[in-house]
Amino acid sequence: MKRTLSSALFLSVMAQAHAAESTPSAAPPASPAASAFAKSILIGMQLSVHKGLQQGQTPAAVDACVQALDASSFDGVFESYLSKNLSAGELREADAFFASAAGAKLAQHGQLQVYLDAGEKAPGPMPTFSDTDNRTIDTFNHTAVGEKLFASNLLGSPDAQQVIRSRITELLTGCNPKP
């Protein structure tokens, strides 16, 4: 998970340098798995763009626009990518895991880790994991879908990174339209 989230931070940092043309679009509510990953990418993008503002590299209007985005800006990207790379059963299993208490805690941990990876203070404490949570996470990690998502780092693959970078570029373009 940390490797996936580190990839998310890397992609969000790259987003600062990629402004082109398009507008943000809202997507329908996403699956719990897609939402977990979407939120992490959004946090990384927002932190990166805000850091650009602080360094004088990003206009205030672009920062304000990016800060106003919500995770649904990435939901469709993750839903599409996951549905193309996981079977329907694996996707249901991933959604069930991320909808569980342990899965939600793991997602929250990953999202807070993005702040730390960016050198920022997390906005809240890291979740604590009970023995039951740890067993649930371990069990999921040893399933076919858990291995694809975490051991094989499915969302850190070059194909996934390209899809995510493209969406970041679209969103940045929408936040920085050409006159």
C-alpha positions as CSV (number, residue, x, y, z in Angstrom):
1,M,0.0,0.0,0.0
2,K,2.8,2.4,0.9
3,R,4.4,1.9,-2.5
4,T,1.1,2.6,-4.2
5,L,0.6,5.7,-2.2
6,S,4.2,6.8,-2.8
7,S,3.4,6.4,-6.5
8,A,0.4,8.6,-6.0
9,L,2.5,11.3,-4.4
10,F,5.0,11.0,-7.3
11,L,2.2,11.4,-9.8
12,S,0.8,14.4,-8.0
13,V,4.1,16.1,-8.0
14,M,4.4,15.5,-11.7
15,A,1.0,17.1,-12.1
16,Q,2.4,20.5,-11.3
17,A,4.4,20.4,-14.5
18,H,1.5,19.2,-16.7
19,A,-1.1,21.8,-17.5
20,A,-3.0,21.4,-20.8
21,E,-6.7,21.8,-21.8
22,S,-10.0,20.3,-20.5
23,T,-12.5,20.7,-17.7
24,P,-13.1,18.7,-14.5
25,S,-16.1,16.4,-14.6
26,A,-18.0,14.8,-11.9
27,A,-18.4,11.1,-11.9
28,P,-21.1,8.9,-10.4
29,P,-20.5,7.5,-6.9
30,A,-17.6,5.1,-7.1
31,S,-16.9,1.7,-5.5
32,P,-15.3,1.7,-2.1
33,A,-12.0,0.5,-3.7
34,A,-12.0,3.1,-6.3
35,S,-12.8,5.8,-3.8
36,A,-10.0,4.8,-1.5
37,F,-7.4,5.2,-4.2
38,A,-9.0,8.3,-5.7
39,K,-8.9,10.1,-2.3
40,S,-5.1,9.4,-2.0
41,I,-4.3,10.7,-5.5
42,L,-6.4,13.8,-4.9
43,I,-4.6,14.5,-1.6
44,G,-1.3,14.2,-3.3
45,M,-2.3,16.5,-6.1
46,Q,-3.7,19.1,-3.7
47,L,-0.5,19.0,-1.6
48,S,1.7,19.3,-4.7
49,V,-0.2,22.2,-6.2
50,H,-0.4,24.0,-2.9
51,K,3.4,23.6,-2.5
52,G,3.7,25.1,-6.0
53,L,1.7,28.1,-4.8
54,Q,4.0,28.5,-1.8
55,Q,7.1,28.4,-4.0
56,G,5.6,30.9,-6.4
57,Q,5.2,28.3,-9.3
58,T,1.4,28.0,-9.2
59,P,-1.1,30.8,-9.6
60,A,-3.5,31.3,-6.6
61,A,-6.5,30.7,-8.8
62,V,-5.2,27.2,-9.9
63,D,-4.5,26.3,-6.3
64,A,-8.0,27.4,-5.2
65,C,-9.5,25.4,-8.0
66,V,-7.5,22.2,-7.2
67,Q,-8.3,22.6,-3.5
68,A,-12.0,22.7,-4.4
69,L,-11.9,19.4,-6.2
70,D,-13.2,16.3,-4.5
71,A,-12.2,12.6,-4.8
72,S,-15.0,12.1,-7.3
73,S,-12.7,13.8,-9.8
74,F,-10.7,10.6,-9.9
75,D,-13.4,8.0,-9.1
76,G,-14.1,7.2,-12.8
77,V,-10.5,6.7,-13.6
78,F,-10.0,4.2,-10.8
79,E,-13.4,2.4,-11.5
80,S,-12.5,2.1,-15.2
81,Y,-8.9,0.9,-14.5
82,L,-9.9,-1.5,-11.8
83,S,-12.8,-3.0,-13.8
84,K,-10.4,-3.6,-16.8
85,N,-7.7,-5.2,-14.7
86,L,-9.8,-7.2,-12.1
87,S,-12.5,-9.7,-12.6
88,A,-16.0,-8.8,-11.5
89,G,-15.5,-11.1,-8.5
90,E,-12.2,-9.6,-7.6
91,L,-13.7,-6.1,-7.8
92,R,-16.6,-7.1,-5.5
93,E,-14.0,-8.6,-3.1
94,A,-12.0,-5.4,-3.2
95,D,-15.1,-3.3,-2.6
96,A,-16.2,-5.5,0.3
97,F,-12.7,-5.2,1.8
98,F,-12.6,-1.4,1.5
99,A,-16.1,-1.1,2.8
100,S,-15.1,-3.0,5.9
101,A,-13.8,-1.3,9.1
102,A,-10.3,-2.7,8.5
103,G,-10.3,-1.7,4.8
104,A,-11.6,1.8,5.7
105,K,-8.8,2.1,8.3
106,L,-6.2,0.9,5.8
107,A,-7.4,3.5,3.3
108,Q,-7.4,6.2,5.9
109,H,-3.9,5.2,6.9
110,G,-2.7,5.4,3.3
111,Q,-4.4,8.8,2.8
112,L,-2.7,10.3,5.9
113,Q,0.6,8.7,4.8
114,V,0.5,10.9,1.7
115,Y,0.7,14.0,3.9
116,L,3.8,12.5,5.7
117,D,5.4,11.5,2.4
118,A,5.0,15.1,1.2
119,G,6.7,16.4,4.3
120,E,3.5,17.8,5.7
121,K,1.7,17.2,9.0
122,A,-1.2,14.8,8.7
123,P,-4.6,16.4,9.5
124,G,-5.4,13.8,12.1
125,P,-3.9,10.8,13.9
126,M,-3.1,7.6,12.1
127,P,-5.8,5.0,12.7
128,T,-5.0,2.2,15.1
129,F,-5.4,-1.4,14.0
130,S,-6.8,-4.1,16.3
131,D,-5.7,-7.7,16.0
132,T,-8.9,-8.4,14.2
133,D,-8.2,-5.5,11.7
134,N,-4.7,-6.9,11.1
135,R,-6.0,-10.4,10.5
136,T,-8.6,-9.0,8.1
137,I,-5.9,-7.0,6.2
138,D,-3.6,-10.0,6.1
139,T,-6.3,-12.3,4.8
140,F,-7.2,-9.8,2.1
141,N,-3.5,-9.3,1.1
142,H,-3.3,-13.0,0.5
143,T,-6.3,-13.2,-1.9
144,A,-5.8,-12.9,-5.6
145,V,-7.1,-9.4,-5.7
146,G,-5.1,-8.3,-2.6
147,E,-1.9,-9.6,-4.3
148,K,-2.8,-7.8,-7.5
149,L,-3.4,-4.5,-5.7
150,F,-0.6,-4.6,-3.2
151,A,2.0,-7.2,-3.9
152,S,2.0,-6.6,-7.6
153,N,1.3,-2.9,-7.2
154,L,-1.4,-2.9,-10.0
155,L,-2.0,0.8,-9.6
156,G,1.7,1.6,-9.7
157,S,2.1,0.0,-13.1
158,P,3.2,2.2,-16.0
159,D,-0.2,1.8,-17.6
160,A,-2.0,2.9,-14.4
161,Q,0.4,5.8,-13.9
162,Q,-0.3,7.0,-17.4
163,V,-4.0,6.9,-16.9
164,I,-3.7,8.8,-13.6
165,R,-1.3,11.4,-15.1
166,S,-3.7,12.0,-17.9
167,R,-6.5,12.7,-15.5
168,I,-4.3,15.0,-13.4
169,T,-3.4,16.9,-16.6
170,E,-7.1,17.2,-17.5
171,L,-8.0,18.5,-14.1
172,L,-5.1,21.0,-14.1
173,T,-6.0,22.2,-17.5
174,G,-9.6,22.8,-16.3
175,C,-8.2,24.8,-13.4
176,N,-5.8,26.8,-15.6
177,P,-7.7,27.5,-18.8
178,K,-5.9,29.3,-21.6
179,P,-7.2,32.8,-22.3
